[in-house]
Amino acid sequence: MRHFGHIAPEVRQRLFHQEPCAFTADSPARLLSAALGATLYSPATRPRLADDIVKQAANGVVSMVLCLEDSIDDADVGAGEDNLVRQFADLAGRPGAEPPLLFIRVRTPEQIPDLVRRLGPSVRLLSGFVLPKFTEERGVPFLEALATAEKACGQRLFAMPVLESPELLYRESRVETLEGISRAVDKYRDRVLALRLGVTDFCSSYGLRRAPDMTAYDVQIVASVIADVVNMLGRADGTGFTVTGPVWEYFRVPERMFKPQLRQSPFLQMQAVELREKLIEHAMDGLLREISLDQANGLLGKTCIHPSHVLPVHALSVVSHEEFSDAQDILRPERGGGGVLRSAYTNKMNEVKPHRAWAERTLLRAEVFGVANEDVGFVELLAAGIPG
């Protein structure tokens, strides 16, 4: 699989100075953690889940989470597990099918070895598990269960803990909780692919919900948690982990608000259509702003609950030609002693030592998402990737 692999080779050649690399579920963890991109969540109870997975892979999705937790009713957990076993078997029996990286979001540690056993040979399609409401106390049993399941099936399985517990949000317990999480994930470092942020749960603790024109960073109590998570768990000194961006909840402007206008004059019909287009653009602006702020705050990739979010995340993850040029200049071997140089674009200062970690991260992102040609921007990448 590769990012933008669903578009024609000749189109990729036109768009990219350096095309995204190919990777598989067996690629090194460092590469996979950067390549997760827009991780699309789907309830595990969907009756045609195998078809959905194939369809989304064909549309450019490279990682999916099949959820047995908050997205389904408590009474449906057993049915969801049974459905996953059937759908994995269906998917494994399709010749030539290349699914995305697949993860299962569980509720309890006991589900991990049980599901691995029940999946049987189709477990080869599974990349790992998403661990909810992760703290040191609750998380270690999940990680121990993962290690046991991995040993039983003989296959590498990753964990993606979700940081979403009230203890992490509350000021009086935040540092202690983060220190505990750090101890837990460091002990199982080889199995932790990325840390995911559960911002909806953070908002829930205070009865908050951000509007479509507001990002997670506009909700100050949420922004403070993101900052502290990156501060303690996302460092670029070799101790940190990939931290992914929070979910964007909005994907459609309700149609019913336009129905009264559409029953009136043609002039008002036109006004309603124009209003709808503006509101959709406004909602998209919020998503695009949040993706940009994710990256500016040290996050990579994003939790997504609708396929329409995937392409914007990927398009904004592509490294610009200017960024690539700066990163290459900073990392040239002859620059090892430090110093300051004018960028090749002659519009900024590149200071070798302070900008080195940024340059290394940028080149890793360039490897998995590619480098745009000098005259190619977000709009061209977005338009080229739209299915059909």
Secondary structure, 3 states (H helix, E strand, C coil): CCCCCCCCHHHHHHHEEECCCCCCCCCCHHHHHHHCCEEEEEECCCCCHHHHHHHHHHCCCCEEEEECCCCCCHHHHHHHHHHHHHHHHHHHCCCCCCCCEEEEECCCCCHHHHHHHHHHHHHHHEEEEEECCCCHHHHHHHHHHHHHHHHHHCCCCEEEEEECCHHHHCHHHHHHHHHHHHHHHHHCHHHECCEEECHHHHHHCCCCCCCCCCCHHHCHHHHHHHHHHHHHHCCCCCCCCCEEEEEECCCCCCHHHHHHHHCCCHHHHHHHHHHHHHHHHHHHHHHHHHHHHHHHCCCCCEEECCHHHHHHHHHHHCECHHHHHHHHHHCCHHHCCCCEEECCCCCCEEECCCCHHHHHHHHHHHHHHCEECCCCCHHHHHHHHCCC
